[in-house]
Amino acid sequence: MKEYLCLSLPLRREMMTTVRLATGGVCAVAGLSYDGGEDCKVCVTESLLLLMRRGFTAADVHFTACDRGIDVRVQGTEGSADLALTDEDEIALALLNALAESVSTREAEGCISFVFGSQA
């Protein structure tokens, strides 16, 4: 698998535009359609906002090529996932499931990750 980009960032709202721009660039390099790239940007942004609401203060975003198109893993790295899911979190998870080809969430060692692929 080919890794396109790995970002480590503080989870602050002002960082979302930067992450969306980077995501769009990676999607273009990966050959995703315009709509696929837009869906991927929404999924990355929603994942980061979900982590923020859960109590994380930093995250890593990994973009990797795969046979389906592109896999993106968003993982909280500082803070905790001790907060219960809210209605807003449930809506964000439903949006991820609607837009992405595949979505999985996992909690391990105090972090939560989202893995999804988009069709090229």
C-alpha positions as CSV (number, residue, x, y, z in Angstrom):
1,M,0.0,0.0,0.0
2,K,1.2,3.5,-0.8
3,E,0.9,6.2,1.8
4,Y,0.0,9.5,0.3
5,L,0.2,11.8,3.4
6,C,0.2,11.6,7.2
7,L,-0.9,14.7,9.3
8,S,-0.5,15.2,13.0
9,L,-2.5,18.2,14.2
10,P,-4.0,19.8,17.3
11,L,-7.8,19.5,17.3
12,R,-8.9,23.1,16.9
13,R,-11.7,24.4,14.6
14,E,-9.3,26.7,12.8
15,M,-7.3,23.6,11.6
16,M,-10.3,22.2,9.7
17,T,-9.8,24.3,6.6
18,T,-6.2,23.2,6.3
19,V,-7.2,19.5,6.7
20,R,-9.9,19.9,4.1
21,L,-7.5,21.4,1.6
22,A,-4.9,18.7,2.2
23,T,-7.6,16.0,1.8
24,G,-8.8,17.5,-1.5
25,G,-5.2,17.5,-2.8
26,V,-4.7,13.8,-1.8
27,C,-8.0,12.9,-3.4
28,A,-6.9,14.5,-6.6
29,V,-3.6,12.7,-6.6
30,A,-5.4,9.5,-5.9
31,G,-7.6,10.0,-8.9
32,L,-10.9,10.2,-7.0
33,S,-13.9,11.9,-8.8
34,Y,-14.9,15.4,-7.7
35,D,-17.9,13.9,-5.8
36,G,-15.7,11.3,-4.2
37,G,-13.2,13.9,-3.1
38,E,-16.0,16.1,-1.6
39,D,-17.4,13.1,0.3
40,C,-14.0,12.2,1.6
41,K,-13.5,15.8,2.8
42,V,-16.8,15.7,4.7
43,C,-15.9,12.3,6.3
44,V,-12.5,13.6,7.5
45,T,-13.9,16.8,8.9
46,E,-16.8,14.9,10.6
47,S,-14.3,12.4,12.1
48,L,-12.1,15.2,13.5
49,L,-15.1,17.1,14.9
50,L,-16.4,13.8,16.5
51,L,-13.0,13.3,18.2
52,M,-13.0,16.9,19.4
53,R,-16.5,16.4,21.0
54,R,-15.3,13.2,22.6
55,G,-12.5,15.0,24.4
56,F,-9.4,14.5,22.2
57,T,-7.1,17.5,21.8
58,A,-4.9,16.1,18.9
59,A,-5.2,13.7,16.0
60,D,-3.4,11.9,13.2
61,V,-4.8,11.6,9.7
62,H,-3.3,8.9,7.4
63,F,-4.2,8.8,3.7
64,T,-3.3,5.5,2.0
65,A,-3.9,4.0,-1.4
66,C,-5.8,0.7,-1.6
67,D,-7.4,-1.4,-4.2
68,R,-10.8,0.3,-3.5
69,G,-9.4,3.8,-4.0
70,I,-8.3,5.5,-0.8
71,D,-8.3,4.6,2.9
72,V,-8.2,7.4,5.4
73,R,-7.6,6.7,9.1
74,V,-8.4,9.5,11.6
75,Q,-7.2,8.7,15.1
76,G,-7.3,10.7,18.3
77,T,-3.8,10.9,19.9
78,E,-4.2,13.2,23.0
79,G,-7.1,13.3,25.4
80,S,-9.6,10.6,26.0
81,A,-12.8,9.0,24.7
82,D,-14.4,8.9,28.1
83,L,-17.3,11.0,27.1
84,A,-20.5,9.3,26.0
85,L,-21.8,9.6,22.4
86,T,-24.3,12.4,22.0
87,D,-27.1,12.8,19.5
88,E,-24.8,15.0,17.4
89,D,-22.1,12.2,17.4
90,E,-24.7,9.6,16.3
91,I,-25.6,11.9,13.4
92,A,-21.9,12.3,12.4
93,L,-21.5,8.5,12.5
94,A,-24.6,8.0,10.3
95,L,-23.2,10.6,7.8
96,L,-19.9,8.7,7.7
97,N,-21.7,5.5,7.0
98,A,-23.8,7.1,4.3
99,L,-20.9,8.7,2.4
100,A,-18.1,6.2,2.8
101,E,-17.7,2.8,1.1
102,S,-16.8,1.3,4.5
103,V,-16.6,2.6,8.0
104,S,-15.2,1.0,11.1
105,T,-14.7,2.5,14.6
106,R,-12.6,1.1,17.3
107,E,-11.4,2.1,20.8
108,A,-8.0,0.9,21.9
109,E,-5.5,2.3,24.3
110,G,-7.6,5.4,24.9
111,C,-7.9,6.3,21.2
112,I,-10.7,6.0,18.7
113,S,-10.1,5.5,15.0
114,F,-12.2,5.8,11.9
115,V,-11.3,3.9,8.8
116,F,-13.1,4.4,5.5
117,G,-12.5,4.0,1.8
118,S,-13.9,5.9,-1.2
119,Q,-14.3,4.5,-4.6
120,A,-12.0,6.0,-7.2
